[in-house]
Amino acid sequence: MPHDIRRASGQDAPALNALMHASSAYQGDYASILDGYEVTPEYVGRHQVFAAVPVLGPDFGPPQGFYSLTDAELDLLFVADTAQGTGLGAALIAHMLETARANEIPSVRVVSHPPAARFYERMGARRVGTVPPRPPKIPWARPELTFDTGVV
């Protein structure tokens, strides 16, 4: 199914939160990182947040993925469980890199959810370090990666 990646608006915040909190990647051991976390309309207004919405004829469906680029960091990237493996995550990364280039950002930092690190590496990021745990909310180390955008 084709998707349109568009700038999110504050009105998208409830749908983005629902998508984020429904993610099976953040169940069980990793659930604590999202406890109390919310994408607010103010957050969407302050940052470059883009939503991938399915094209349904002349209309669009609810977001199936989104990302947030805050300065030179990929702050959030979520793809609906039902859309994983379809290329949507790769499309969001490609769009994020285009956005970074348009903003003359030479590299984009990613502090990754541990199981997602391999996805970022497949997308071209390289591992540059490890961010130590921050108990009690984040009791595990997180891979730190970077995407080079080609901007010098």
Backbone as JSON Lines, residues from 0, in Angstrom:
{"i":0,"aa":"M","n":[0.84,-1.17,0.0],"ca":[0.0,0.0,0.0],"c":[0.89,1.24,0.0]}
{"i":1,"aa":"P","n":[0.64,2.17,-0.92],"ca":[1.46,3.38,-0.95],"c":[1.15,4.29,0.24]}
{"i":2,"aa":"H","n":[2.17,5.04,0.64],"ca":[2.04,5.98,1.75],"c":[2.5,7.36,1.31]}
{"i":3,"aa":"D","n":[1.93,8.35,1.92],"ca":[2.37,9.72,1.76],"c":[3.03,10.13,3.07]}
{"i":4,"aa":"I","n":[4.24,10.64,3.0],"ca":[4.91,11.12,4.21],"c":[4.75,12.63,4.23]}
{"i":5,"aa":"R","n":[4.06,13.11,5.25],"ca":[3.74,14.53,5.34],"c":[4.09,15.06,6.72]}
{"i":6,"aa":"R","n":[4.22,16.38,6.8],"ca":[4.48,17.02,8.08],"c":[3.28,16.77,8.99]}
{"i":7,"aa":"A","n":[3.55,16.31,10.19],"ca":[2.47,16.07,11.16],"c":[1.99,17.4,11.73]}
{"i":8,"aa":"S","n":[0.77,17.4,12.2],"ca":[0.22,18.58,12.87],"c":[-0.14,18.19,14.3]}
{"i":9,"aa":"G","n":[-0.42,19.18,15.1],"ca":[-0.83,18.92,16.48],"c":[-2.04,18.01,16.57]}
{"i":10,"aa":"Q","n":[-2.91,18.07,15.56],"ca":[-4.09,17.21,15.53],"c":[-3.73,15.74,15.38]}
{"i":11,"aa":"D","n":[-2.52,15.45,14.9],"ca":[-2.08,14.06,14.75],"c":[-1.6,13.45,16.06]}
{"i":12,"aa":"A","n":[-1.37,14.27,17.08],"ca":[-0.76,13.78,18.32],"c":[-1.48,12.56,18.9]}
{"i":13,"aa":"P","n":[-2.81,12.54,19.01],"ca":[-3.46,11.34,19.57],"c":[-3.17,10.07,18.76]}
{"i":14,"aa":"A","n":[-3.2,10.18,17.43],"ca":[-2.93,9.0,16.59],"c":[-1.47,8.57,16.71]}
{"i":15,"aa":"L","n":[-0.54,9.52,16.81],"ca":[0.87,9.18,16.96],"c":[1.11,8.49,18.3]}
{"i":16,"aa":"N","n":[0.45,8.99,19.35],"ca":[0.57,8.34,20.66],"c":[0.01,6.93,20.64]}
{"i":17,"aa":"A","n":[-1.12,6.75,20.0],"ca":[-1.72,5.41,19.93],"c":[-0.79,4.46,19.2]}
{"i":18,"aa":"L","n":[-0.22,4.91,18.09],"ca":[0.71,4.07,17.32],"c":[1.92,3.72,18.19]}
{"i":19,"aa":"M","n":[2.49,4.71,18.84],"ca":[3.69,4.51,19.66],"c":[3.41,3.53,20.8]}
{"i":20,"aa":"H","n":[2.33,3.73,21.52],"ca":[2.05,2.9,22.69],"c":[1.55,1.5,22.33]}
{"i":21,"aa":"A","n":[1.12,1.31,21.08],"ca":[0.69,-0.02,20.63],"c":[1.87,-0.87,20.14]}
{"i":22,"aa":"S","n":[3.04,-0.27,20.02],"ca":[4.2,-0.97,19.46],"c":[4.59,-2.18,20.31]}
{"i":23,"aa":"S","n":[4.64,-3.34,19.68],"ca":[5.05,-4.55,20.4],"c":[6.52,-4.49,20.8]}
{"i":24,"aa":"A","n":[7.3,-3.61,20.17],"ca":[8.71,-3.47,20.52],"c":[8.9,-2.9,21.92]}
{"i":25,"aa":"Y","n":[7.87,-2.23,22.43],"ca":[7.98,-1.61,23.76],"c":[7.04,-2.25,24.76]}
{"i":26,"aa":"Q","n":[6.87,-3.54,24.65],"ca":[6.12,-4.32,25.63],"c":[7.13,-5.07,26.5]}
{"i":27,"aa":"G","n":[6.69,-5.61,27.59],"ca":[7.57,-6.42,28.44],"c":[8.71,-5.62,29.02]}
{"i":28,"aa":"D","n":[9.93,-6.12,28.85],"ca":[11.12,-5.51,29.46],"c":[11.33,-4.05,29.06]}
{"i":29,"aa":"Y","n":[10.88,-3.67,27.87],"ca":[11.15,-2.32,27.38],"c":[9.99,-1.34,27.61]}
{"i":30,"aa":"A","n":[8.94,-1.78,28.27],"ca":[7.76,-0.94,28.44],"c":[8.04,0.32,29.26]}
{"i":31,"aa":"S","n":[8.98,0.25,30.18],"ca":[9.21,1.38,31.1],"c":[9.62,2.66,30.39]}
{"i":32,"aa":"I","n":[10.27,2.55,29.26],"ca":[10.75,3.76,28.59],"c":[9.59,4.63,28.09]}
{"i":33,"aa":"L","n":[8.44,4.01,27.82],"ca":[7.29,4.78,27.34],"c":[6.3,5.14,28.44]}
{"i":34,"aa":"D","n":[6.54,4.67,29.66],"ca":[5.64,4.99,30.77],"c":[5.51,6.5,30.92]}
{"i":35,"aa":"G","n":[4.31,7.0,30.75],"ca":[4.06,8.42,30.92],"c":[4.53,9.28,29.76]}
{"i":36,"aa":"Y","n":[5.1,8.68,28.71],"ca":[5.6,9.47,27.58],"c":[4.46,9.79,26.63]}
{"i":37,"aa":"E","n":[4.43,11.02,26.16],"ca":[3.37,11.44,25.27],"c":[3.92,12.41,24.24]}
{"i":38,"aa":"V","n":[3.52,12.22,23.0],"ca":[3.8,13.19,21.94],"c":[2.65,14.2,22.0]}
{"i":39,"aa":"T","n":[2.96,15.41,22.4],"ca":[1.93,16.44,22.56],"c":[1.83,17.3,21.3]}
{"i":40,"aa":"P","n":[0.72,18.01,21.14],"ca":[0.64,18.96,20.03],"c":[1.78,19.98,20.07]}
{"i":41,"aa":"E","n":[2.2,20.36,21.28],"ca":[3.31,21.32,21.42],"c":[4.61,20.71,20.9]}
{"i":42,"aa":"Y","n":[4.85,19.43,21.23],"ca":[6.05,18.74,20.74],"c":[6.04,18.73,19.21]}
{"i":43,"aa":"V","n":[4.89,18.39,18.63],"ca":[4.78,18.34,17.17],"c":[5.04,19.72,16.57]}
{"i":44,"aa":"G","n":[4.59,20.77,17.23],"ca":[4.8,22.12,16.75],"c":[6.24,22.58,16.85]}
{"i":45,"aa":"R","n":[6.98,22.09,17.84],"ca":[8.36,22.52,18.07],"c":[9.39,21.74,17.25]}
{"i":46,"aa":"H","n":[9.05,20.53,16.83],"ca":[10.02,19.66,16.16],"c":[9.55,19.29,14.77]}
{"i":47,"aa":"Q","n":[10.47,18.74,14.01],"ca":[10.14,18.27,12.67],"c":[9.61,16.85,12.8]}
{"i":48,"aa":"V","n":[8.29,16.73,12.85],"ca":[7.62,15.44,12.99],"c":[6.89,15.16,11.68]}
{"i":49,"aa":"F","n":[7.14,13.98,11.13],"ca":[6.53,13.58,9.87],"c":[5.79,12.27,10.06]}
{"i":50,"aa":"A","n":[4.6,12.19,9.46],"ca":[3.76,11.0,9.58],"c":[3.61,10.35,8.21]}
{"i":51,"aa":"A","n":[3.63,9.02,8.2],"ca":[3.38,8.25,6.98],"c":[1.94,7.78,7.03]}
{"i":52,"aa":"V","n":[1.15,8.27,6.09],"ca":[-0.27,7.92,6.06],"c":[-0.56,7.14,4.78]}
{"i":53,"aa":"P","n":[-1.35,6.07,4.89],"ca":[-1.65,5.29,3.69],"c":[-2.58,6.06,2.75]}
{"i":54,"aa":"V","n":[-2.29,5.94,1.46],"ca":[-3.12,6.56,0.44],"c":[-4.26,5.6,0.13]}
{"i":55,"aa":"L","n":[-5.48,6.05,0.38],"ca":[-6.68,5.23,0.16],"c":[-7.55,5.93,-0.88]}
{"i":56,"aa":"G","n":[-7.2,5.76,-2.15],"ca":[-7.91,6.49,-3.19],"c":[-7.62,7.96,-3.04]}
{"i":57,"aa":"P","n":[-8.67,8.8,-3.02],"ca":[-8.43,10.24,-2.87],"c":[-8.19,10.65,-1.42]}
{"i":58,"aa":"D","n":[-8.34,9.72,-0.5],"ca":[-8.22,10.03,0.93],"c":[-6.97,9.38,1.53]}
{"i":59,"aa":"F","n":[-6.74,9.69,2.79],"ca":[-5.62,9.13,3.53],"c":[-6.13,8.47,4.79]}
{"i":60,"aa":"G","n":[-5.49,7.38,5.18],"ca":[-5.84,6.69,6.41],"c":[-5.06,7.26,7.58]}
{"i":61,"aa":"P","n":[-5.22,6.65,8.76],"ca":[-4.48,7.11,9.94],"c":[-2.99,6.8,9.8]}
{"i":62,"aa":"P","n":[-2.13,7.53,10.5],"ca":[-0.69,7.29,10.4],"c":[-0.33,5.83,10.69]}
{"i":63,"aa":"Q","n":[0.57,5.3,9.85],"ca":[1.11,3.96,10.04],"c":[2.55,4.0,10.51]}
{"i":64,"aa":"G","n":[3.12,5.2,10.56],"ca":[4.48,5.39,11.04],"c":[4.74,6.87,11.19]}
{"i":65,"aa":"F","n":[5.79,7.18,11.94],"ca":[6.19,8.58,12.07],"c":[7.61,8.66,12.6]}
{"i":66,"aa":"Y","n":[8.21,9.82,12.38],"ca":[9.52,10.09,12.98],"c":[9.56,11.54,13.43]}
{"i":67,"aa":"S","n":[10.51,11.8,14.32],"ca":[10.75,13.14,14.82],"c":[12.24,13.42,14.74]}
{"i":68,"aa":"L","n":[12.58,14.5,14.07],"ca":[13.96,14.95,13.97],"c":[14.08,16.19,14.83]}
{"i":69,"aa":"T","n":[14.88,16.1,15.9],"ca":[15.08,17.25,16.79],"c":[16.53,17.67,16.65]}
{"i":70,"aa":"D","n":[16.72,18.83,16.05],"ca":[18.06,19.3,15.72],"c":[18.75,18.22,14.9]}
{"i":71,"aa":"A","n":[19.81,17.63,15.42],"ca":[20.57,16.61,14.68],"c":[20.39,15.23,15.31]}
{"i":72,"aa":"E","n":[19.2,14.95,15.84],"ca":[18.95,13.64,16.45],"c":[17.6,13.1,16.0]}
{"i":73,"aa":"L","n":[17.59,11.82,15.66],"ca":[16.34,11.12,15.4],"c":[15.78,10.78,16.77]}
{"i":74,"aa":"D","n":[14.8,11.56,17.2],"ca":[14.27,11.41,18.56],"c":[13.29,10.25,18.65]}
{"i":75,"aa":"L","n":[12.44,10.11,17.65],"ca":[11.43,9.05,17.64],"c":[11.32,8.47,16.24]}
{"i":76,"aa":"L","n":[11.12,7.17,16.15],"ca":[10.76,6.51,14.9],"c":[9.91,5.31,15.26]}
{"i":77,"aa":"F","n":[8.69,5.31,14.78],"ca":[7.77,4.2,15.04],"c":[7.08,3.81,13.75]}
{"i":78,"aa":"V","n":[6.93,2.51,13.56],"ca":[6.16,1.95,12.45],"c":[5.16,0.98,13.07]}
{"i":79,"aa":"A","n":[3.91,1.08,12.65],"ca":[2.88,0.17,13.17],"c":[3.31,-1.27,12.96]}
{"i":80,"aa":"D","n":[3.01,-2.11,13.93],"ca":[3.38,-3.53,13.82],"c":[2.89,-4.12,12.5]}
{"i":81,"aa":"T","n":[1.7,-3.74,12.07],"ca":[1.13,-4.3,10.84],"c":[1.83,-3.8,9.58]}
{"i":82,"aa":"A","n":[2.6,-2.72,9.68],"ca":[3.31,-2.16,8.53],"c":[4.79,-2.52,8.52]}
{"i":83,"aa":"Q","n":[5.26,-3.22,9.54],"ca":[6.68,-3.59,9.58],"c":[6.95,-4.64,8.51]}
{"i":84,"aa":"G","n":[8.12,-4.53,7.89],"ca":[8.5,-5.45,6.83],"c":[7.98,-5.05,5.46]}
{"i":85,"aa":"T","n":[7.34,-3.89,5.37],"ca":[6.77,-3.44,4.09],"c":[7.64,-2.4,3.39]}
{"i":86,"aa":"G","n":[8.72,-1.97,4.03],"ca":[9.55,-0.91,3.47],"c":[9.2,0.47,4.01]}
{"i":87,"aa":"L","n":[8.18,0.55,4.87],"ca":[7.78,1.85,5.39],"c":[8.87,2.45,6.29]}
{"i":88,"aa":"G","n":[9.5,1.63,7.12],"ca":[10.58,2.14,7.96],"c":[11.72,2.69,7.13]}
{"i":89,"aa":"A","n":[12.09,1.99,6.07],"ca":[13.15,2.46,5.17],"c":[12.74,3.77,4.5]}
{"i":90,"aa":"A","n":[11.46,3.88,4.12],"ca":[10.98,5.12,3.51],"c":[11.05,6.28,4.5]}
{"i":91,"aa":"L","n":[10.72,6.03,5.76],"ca":[10.81,7.07,6.78],"c":[12.26,7.5,7.0]}
{"i":92,"aa":"I","n":[13.18,6.53,7.03],"ca":[14.6,6.87,7.19],"c":[15.08,7.7,6.0]}
{"i":93,"aa":"A","n":[14.73,7.3,4.78],"ca":[15.14,8.06,3.6],"c":[14.59,9.48,3.66]}
{"i":94,"aa":"H","n":[13.34,9.62,4.08],"ca":[12.74,10.95,4.2],"c":[13.45,11.77,5.28]}
{"i":95,"aa":"M","n":[13.76,11.12,6.41],"ca":[14.46,11.81,7.5],"c":[15.82,12.31,7.02]}
{"i":96,"aa":"L","n":[16.54,11.49,6.25],"ca":[17.85,11.91,5.75],"c":[17.7,13.07,4.76]}
{"i":97,"aa":"E","n":[16.68,13.04,3.92],"ca":[16.42,14.17,3.01],"c":[16.13,15.44,3.81]}
{"i":98,"aa":"T","n":[15.34,15.3,4.87],"ca":[15.01,16.44,5.72],"c":[16.27,16.99,6.38]}
{"i":99,"aa":"A","n":[17.13,16.1,6.87],"ca":[18.38,16.54,7.5],"c":[19.26,17.28,6.49]}
{"i":100,"aa":"R","n":[19.36,16.74,5.28],"ca":[20.17,17.41,4.25],"c":[19.6,18.79,3.93]}
{"i":101,"aa":"A","n":[18.29,18.88,3.81],"ca":[17.65,20.16,3.5],"c":[17.91,21.19,4.6]}
{"i":102,"aa":"N","n":[18.14,20.7,5.82],"ca":[18.45,21.58,6.96],"c":[19.95,21.69,7.2]}
{"i":103,"aa":"E","n":[20.75,21.18,6.25],"ca":[22.22,21.24,6.3],"c":[22.79,20.6,7.56]}
{"i":104,"aa":"I","n":[22.2,19.49,7.96],"ca":[22.67,18.73,9.12],"c":[23.63,17.66,8.61]}
{"i":105,"aa":"P","n":[24.91,17.69,9.01],"ca":[25.89,16.73,8.46],"c":[25.73,15.3,8.97]}
{"i":106,"aa":"S","n":[25.22,15.14,10.18],"ca":[25.02,13.78,10.69],"c":[23.84,13.79,11.66]}
{"i":107,"aa":"V","n":[23.19,12.64,11.76],"ca":[22.02,12.5,12.63],"c":[22.32,11.41,13.65]}
{"i":108,"aa":"R","n":[22.22,11.77,14.91],"ca":[22.46,10.84,16.02],"c":[21.2,10.03,16.29]}
{"i":109,"aa":"V","n":[21.4,8.76,16.64],"ca":[20.31,7.88,17.03],"c":[20.72,7.17,18.31]}
{"i":110,"aa":"V","n":[19.94,7.31,19.36],"ca":[20.1,6.47,20.55],"c":[18.99,5.44,20.43]}
{"i":111,"aa":"S","n":[19.39,4.22,20.13],"ca":[18.45,3.21,19.67],"c":[17.88,2.34,20.77]}
{"i":112,"aa":"H","n":[16.65,1.95,20.56],"ca":[16.05,0.83,21.28],"c":[16.93,-0.38,20.9]}
{"i":113,"aa":"P","n":[17.47,-1.13,21.87],"ca":[18.45,-2.17,21.52],"c":[18.03,-3.1,20.38]}
{"i":114,"aa":"P","n":[16.8,-3.63,20.34],"ca":[16.45,-4.51,19.23],"c":[16.39,-3.81,17.86]}
{"i":115,"aa":"A","n":[16.31,-2.49,17.83],"ca":[16.2,-1.76,16.56],"c":[17.55,-1.4,15.97]}
{"i":116,"aa":"A","n":[18.64,-1.58,16.7],"ca":[19.96,-1.15,16.22],"c":[20.32,-1.78,14.87]}
{"i":117,"aa":"R","n":[20.02,-3.04,14.7],"ca":[20.36,-3.7,13.42],"c":[19.58,-3.08,12.26]}
{"i":118,"aa":"F","n":[18.34,-2.68,12.5],"ca":[17.57,-2.0,11.45],"c":[18.31,-0.73,11.02]}
{"i":119,"aa":"Y","n":[18.73,0.08,11.98],"ca":[19.42,1.33,11.64],"c":[20.72,1.04,10.9]}
{"i":120,"aa":"E","n":[21.43,0.01,11.32],"ca":[22.67,-0.35,10.61],"c":[22.37,-0.77,9.17]}
{"i":121,"aa":"R","n":[21.31,-1.52,8.96],"ca":[20.92,-1.9,7.59],"c":[20.56,-0.68,6.76]}
{"i":122,"aa":"M","n":[20.08,0.36,7.41],"ca":[19.7,1.59,6.72],"c":[20.89,2.5,6.47]}
{"i":123,"aa":"G","n":[22.08,2.12,6.95],"ca":[23.28,2.9,6.69],"c":[23.9,3.59,7.89]}
{"i":124,"aa":"A","n":[23.29,3.48,9.06],"ca":[23.87,4.09,10.26],"c":[25.07,3.26,10.71]}
{"i":125,"aa":"R","n":[25.98,3.93,11.38],"ca":[27.11,3.18,11.96],"c":[27.11,3.39,13.47]}
{"i":126,"aa":"R","n":[27.5,2.32,14.15],"ca":[27.52,2.36,15.6],"c":[28.73,3.17,16.05]}
{"i":127,"aa":"V","n":[28.5,4.12,16.97],"ca":[29.58,4.98,17.45],"c":[29.78,4.88,18.95]}
{"i":128,"aa":"G","n":[28.93,4.16,19.65],"ca":[29.09,4.06,21.09],"c":[27.89,3.42,21.76]}
{"i":129,"aa":"T","n":[27.87,3.57,23.07],"ca":[26.79,3.03,23.89],"c":[26.41,4.08,24.93]}
{"i":130,"aa":"V","n":[25.13,4.3,25.08],"ca":[24.62,5.21,26.1],"c":[24.31,4.37,27.33]}
{"i":131,"aa":"P","n":[24.9,4.72,28.48],"ca":[24.7,3.9,29.68],"c":[23.25,3.93,30.18]}
{"i":132,"aa":"P","n":[22.88,2.94,30.98],"ca":[21.54,2.89,31.56],"c":[21.25,4.14,32.4]}
{"i":133,"aa":"R","n":[19.96,4.45,32.52],"ca":[19.5,5.55,33.39],"c":[18.35,5.02,34.23]}
{"i":134,"aa":"P","n":[18.68,4.17,35.22],"ca":[17.62,3.58,36.05],"c":[16.87,4.68,36.81]}
{"i":135,"aa":"P","n":[15.63,4.46,37.17],"ca":[14.91,3.2,37.0],"c":[14.18,3.1,35.66]}
{"i":136,"aa":"K","n":[14.0,4.23,34.96],"ca":[13.2,4.21,33.74],"c":[13.87,3.44,32.61]}
{"i":137,"aa":"I","n":[15.18,3.58,32.47],"ca":[15.9,2.91,31.39],"c":[17.03,2.09,32.01]}
{"i":138,"aa":"P","n":[16.75,0.84,32.38],"ca":[17.74,0.03,33.09],"c":[18.7,-0.73,32.17]}
{"i":139,"aa":"W","n":[18.74,-0.4,30.89],"ca":[19.61,-1.1,29.96],"c":[20.45,-0.08,29.18]}
{"i":140,"aa":"A","n":[21.61,-0.53,28.7],"ca":[22.44,0.3,27.83],"c":[21.78,0.37,26.45]}
{"i":141,"aa":"R","n":[21.98,1.5,25.77],"ca":[21.39,1.68,24.44],"c":[22.47,1.97,23.42]}
{"i":142,"aa":"P","n":[22.38,1.33,22.26],"ca":[23.35,1.61,21.2],"c":[23.21,3.05,20.7]}
{"i":143,"aa":"E","n":[24.35,3.69,20.48],"ca":[24.37,5.02,19.87],"c":[24.91,4.86,18.45]}
{"i":144,"aa":"L","n":[24.17,5.4,17.5],"ca":[24.54,5.29,16.1],"c":[24.5,6.66,15.46]}
{"i":145,"aa":"T","n":[25.05,6.75,14.25],"ca":[24.97,8.0,13.51],"c":[24.76,7.71,12.03]}
{"i":146,"aa":"F","n":[23.96,8.56,11.41],"ca":[23.79,8.56,9.97],"c":[24.58,9.75,9.43]}
{"i":147,"aa":"D","n":[25.44,9.52,8.47],"ca":[26.11,10.62,7.78],"c":[25.22,11.03,6.61]}
{"i":148,"aa":"T","n":[24.96,12.31,6.48],"ca":[24.03,12.78,5.45],"c":[24.73,13.2,4.17]}
{"i":149,"aa":"G","n":[26.04,13.36,4.22],"ca":[26.77,13.84,3.05],"c":[26.92,15.35,3.02]}
{"i":150,"aa":"V","n":[26.3,16.04,3.96],"ca":[26.45,17.5,4.05],"c":[27.79,17.79,4.71]}
{"i":151,"aa":"V","n":[28.55,18.7,4.09],"ca":[29.84,19.08,4.69],"c":[29.83,20.52,5.12]}
